[in-house]
Amino acid sequence: MGERGVTAEQPQTLIEIDGLTKRFGAFIAVDNVSFTVAKGEVLGFLGPNGAGKSTTMRMLAGFMIPTAGTARICGHDVQTDSVAARRELGFLPEGAPTYPEMAVTAFLRFCAKIRGYTGSELSDRVAHAIGLTGLQGVRLQPVETLSKGFKRRVGLAQALLHNPPVLVLDEPTDGLDPNQKHEVRALIQQMAPDKAIVISTHILEEVDAVCTRAIVIANGRIVADATPAELEKRHPSGKLDDVFRLLTLPQKDAA
């Protein structure tokens, strides 16, 4: 028999955001944001400083309560079913990891224990995360003595400990030198087929390097949702930075 009538299996939706809104008094930081991310997608979440990127990421990760709307990870509501949702999530927040006085290995072992790992499995998880993120040379140093780039890698390592199906990474290459950026981007591409990954960034080269899709947010609202190639067609120059300016600045300033 032929293959007619056989339809390709749809990618599994792992992230669902519906009407997410966050107000701080009269200020609306995130305004009715909705999108989904499927397994195999690497979504670049773009916007200028203050656009609402990090606030959206914190609400998705369950660290900030939305004013309205919902966020689900692998079908689990991050507010009403938070423990189940966080089991499926690896989150790299802004800033350095907590407990900076701890050595890298001790910090990662602590994180693994919190996630319920013990014995040889705990050691294997920590060793694997250290290997993935290139932390072997600094594994015995206190986190507070590390450069900003190495601190970001420690944060990434803790997000990867439990091999989650969903990764939410806030500025994952911030502070990294060009070689380190290349390594992290290669790691993201390596993991991408088996995960839904959201990268919050203002670094446009990151989108071209690793993202299969990009959402641009400005003043708390989504102003574009397309592939990087589709976005580049929105400006005569074909350059993503020009498209970004066009979408996020008033027309008189974007010209």
Secondary structure, DSSP 8 states (H G I E B T S, - for coil): --STT-------EEEEEEEEEEEETTEEEEEEEEEEEETT-EEEEE--TTSSHHHHHHHHTTSS--SEEEEEETTEETTTTHHHHHHTEEEE-SS--S-TTSBHHHHHHHHHHHTT--HHHHHHHHHHHHHHHT-GGGTTSBGGGS-HHHHHHHHHHHHHTT--SEEEEESTTTT--HHHHHHHHHHHHHHGGGSEEEEEES-HHHHHHH-SEEEEEETTEEEEEE-HHHHHTTSTT--HHHHHHHHHS-HHHH-
